[in-house]
């Protein structure tokens, strides 16, 4: 017969209704997992936010200053107009440089990046981010270094993990966000 190890408890209590509940202590693995997920959330948030800032101001990494959005450039024209390949190339070229596509793309980058950085609205940000990443993946099929897999799909998968966990609670405002009345009423806003 084997003994079942009980999880250690902390001498804290949380009052729910009229009873006290003992809160189990967090294990080292759980704490490491929380911080790893928070780090992934912040890294992906910065990835989206940086893409927005670079395209907006032309900071010289992917976008030259002369082609910055604030200087009259189009965030979608260069890539969608020239770099797309594969079965969906004509679809993407059809709206390359369109004002509505530029605005939608830039608002999406800014909103997804900001939500991930703050740790709020993770579910919506993850869904929107995964959709954007999968669309970017379909724009260059097949990927250059693999028959089908590339970083866009991996990032989309990581966003799925973030949406399924409380990744915004650690190093973010997720815990406070989830207490808002509207978020409690509409849980998809978590």
C-alpha positions as a printed NumPy array, in Angstrom:
array([[  0.   ,   0.   ,   0.   ],
       [  1.348,   3.423,  -0.892],
       [  0.899,   6.544,   1.113],
       [ -0.753,   9.522,  -0.507],
       [  1.195,  12.677,   0.116],
       [ -0.965,  15.602,   1.064],
       [ -0.222,  18.984,  -0.282],
       [  1.081,  21.377,   2.367],
       [ -1.26 ,  24.135,   3.419],
       [ -0.603,  27.69 ,   4.383],
       [ -2.004,  29.081,   7.555],
       [ -4.159,  31.511,   5.552],
       [ -7.895,  31.425,   5.36 ],
       [-10.232,  32.899,   2.854],
       [-13.749,  33.664,   3.967],
       [-16.426,  32.441,   1.561],
       [-20.038,  32.853,   2.579],
       [-19.872,  31.876,   6.265],
       [-17.076,  29.348,   6.269],
       [-13.308,  29.548,   6.292],
       [-11.408,  27.686,   3.627],
       [ -7.784,  26.718,   4.051],
       [ -5.783,  27.737,   0.996],
       [ -3.139,  25.183,  -0.051],
       [  0.418,  26.452,  -0.386],
       [  1.687,  27.011,  -3.883],
       [  4.332,  24.519,  -4.954],
       [  7.592,  25.593,  -6.554],
       [  6.452,  24.042,  -9.84 ],
       [  3.164,  25.972,  -9.778],
       [  4.954,  29.233,  -9.06 ],
       [  7.48 ,  28.586, -11.832],
       [  4.627,  27.775, -14.227],
       [  2.816,  31.009, -13.335],
       [  5.919,  33.099, -13.976],
       [  6.793,  31.217, -17.166],
       [  3.298,  31.849, -18.55 ],
       [  3.524,  35.501, -17.502],
       [  6.884,  35.794, -19.261],
       [  5.463,  34.237, -22.438],
       [  2.479,  36.598, -22.263],
       [  4.741,  39.627, -21.885],
       [  7.048,  38.446, -24.672],
       [  4.181,  37.932, -27.117],
       [  2.583,  41.195, -26.   ],
       [  5.809,  43.031, -26.752],
       [  6.058,  41.261, -30.122],
       [  2.65 ,  42.629, -31.167],
       [  3.234,  46.05 , -29.61 ],
       [  6.672,  46.373, -31.227],
       [  5.239,  45.53 , -34.657],
       [  2.656,  48.289, -34.12 ],
       [  5.242,  50.86 , -32.996],
       [  7.706,  50.013, -35.779],
       [  5.039,  50.298, -38.472],
       [  3.591,  53.457, -36.934],
       [  6.857,  55.379, -36.508],
       [  9.226,  53.557, -38.897],
       [ 11.798,  52.731, -36.254],
       [ 14.061,  51.114, -38.812],
       [ 13.752,  47.424, -38.008],
       [ 11.083,  46.196, -40.397],
       [  9.845,  49.612, -41.465],
       [ 11.965,  52.492, -42.709],
       [ 11.098,  55.942, -41.385],
       [  9.971,  57.118, -44.834],
       [  7.455,  54.235, -44.998],
       [  6.045,  54.778, -41.488],
       [  2.292,  55.019, -41.169],
       [  2.523,  58.528, -39.701],
       [  4.548,  59.547, -42.775],
       [  1.869,  58.33 , -45.177],
       [  3.111,  54.772, -45.63 ],
       [  0.863,  51.734, -45.594],
       [  1.446,  49.012, -42.989],
       [ -0.065,  46.379, -45.297],
       [  1.023,  47.437, -48.775],
       [  4.637,  46.253, -48.749],
       [  4.161,  42.774, -47.343],
       [  0.754,  41.957, -48.792],
       [  1.564,  43.561, -52.108],
       [  4.958,  41.945, -52.683],
       [  5.919,  39.202, -50.229],
       [  2.854,  36.956, -50.214],
       [  3.071,  33.586, -51.911],
       [  1.111,  30.397, -52.214],
       [ -2.557,  29.594, -52.715],
       [ -3.898,  32.708, -50.932],
       [ -1.579,  35.261, -52.566],
       [ -4.251,  36.801, -54.811],
       [ -6.651,  37.091, -51.881],
       [ -4.134,  39.08 , -49.817],
       [ -2.902,  41.209, -52.725],
       [ -6.504,  42.304, -53.355],
       [ -6.558,  44.451, -50.205],
       [ -2.865,  45.327, -49.84 ],
       [ -2.65 ,  49.015, -48.945],
       [ -6.404,  49.49 , -48.486],
       [ -7.148,  52.032, -45.759],
       [ -9.566,  49.681, -43.968],
       [ -6.924,  46.908, -43.962],
       [ -4.264,  49.293, -42.609],
       [ -6.531,  50.509, -39.805],
       [ -7.765,  47.043, -38.893],
       [ -4.221,  45.639, -38.87 ],
       [ -2.796,  48.477, -36.768],
       [ -5.681,  48.537, -34.288],
       [ -5.352,  44.775, -33.969],
       [ -1.603,  44.917, -33.299],
       [ -1.995,  47.701, -30.726],
       [ -4.988,  46.161, -28.933],
       [ -3.557,  42.628, -28.813],
       [ -0.168,  43.861, -27.65 ],
       [ -1.611,  46.178, -25.002],
       [ -4.016,  43.551, -23.628],
       [ -1.255,  40.953, -23.376],
       [  1.18 ,  43.398, -21.747],
       [ -1.422,  44.48 , -19.18 ],
       [ -2.772,  40.967, -18.613],
       [ -6.372,  41.971, -19.329],
       [ -8.798,  40.621, -21.893],
       [ -6.441,  37.71 , -22.525],
       [ -9.104,  35.462, -24.044],
       [-10.134,  37.976, -26.696],
       [ -6.552,  39.078, -27.309],
       [ -5.44 ,  35.461, -27.687],
       [ -8.247,  34.644, -30.114],
       [ -7.621,  37.774, -32.198],
       [ -3.857,  37.278, -32.068],
       [ -4.113,  33.626, -33.087],
       [ -6.386,  34.57 , -36.004],
       [ -3.946,  37.269, -37.146],
       [ -0.99 ,  34.877, -36.844],
       [ -2.745,  32.11 , -38.782],
       [ -3.626,  34.622, -41.503],
       [  0.023,  35.697, -41.664],
       [  0.994,  32.021, -41.927],
       [ -1.424,  31.479, -44.831],
       [  0.044,  34.505, -46.62 ],
       [  3.389,  32.753, -47.164],
       [  2.5  ,  29.111, -47.732],
       [  4.504,  26.981, -47.756],
       [  6.842,  28.374, -45.063],
       [ 10.473,  28.85 , -46.058],
       [ 12.053,  26.396, -43.607],
       [  9.462,  23.664, -43.134],
       [  6.706,  22.001, -45.173],
       [  3.981,  23.498, -42.938],
       [  5.17 ,  24.552, -39.45 ],
       [  6.578,  27.975, -38.602],
       [  6.721,  30.441, -35.743],
       [  3.289,  31.917, -36.531],
       [  1.574,  28.618, -35.7  ],
       [  3.699,  28.119, -32.586],
       [  2.853,  31.613, -31.327],
       [ -0.834,  30.956, -32.036],
       [ -0.593,  27.782, -29.932],
       [  1.08 ,  29.672, -27.088],
       [ -1.716,  32.251, -27.22 ],
       [ -4.179,  29.364, -26.86 ],
       [ -2.386,  28.213, -23.699],
       [ -2.433,  31.761, -22.325],
       [ -6.173,  31.998, -22.966],
       [ -6.803,  28.758, -21.062],
       [ -4.838,  29.794, -17.981],
       [ -4.868,  32.779, -15.671],
       [ -1.727,  34.094, -17.384],
       [ -2.731,  37.717, -16.822],
       [ -2.835,  37.363, -13.043],
       [  0.941,  37.133, -12.581],
       [  2.853,  40.31 , -13.451],
       [ -0.376,  41.723, -14.864],
       [ -3.73 ,  43.212, -13.987],
       [ -5.755,  40.067, -14.718],
       [ -6.818,  39.443, -11.131],
       [ -8.237,  42.965, -10.841],
       [ -9.724,  42.812, -14.329],
       [-11.6  ,  39.584, -13.561],
       [-13.272,  41.255, -10.553],
       [-14.972,  43.891, -12.704],
       [-18.734,  43.453, -12.822],
       [-18.883,  43.299, -16.62 ],
       [-16.102,  40.697, -16.765],
       [-17.837,  38.547, -14.118],
       [-21.051,  38.818, -16.137],
       [-19.313,  38.137, -19.487],
       [-16.452,  35.689, -18.756],
       [-15.196,  35.702, -22.347],
       [-13.805,  39.163, -21.497],
       [-11.264,  37.595, -19.127]])
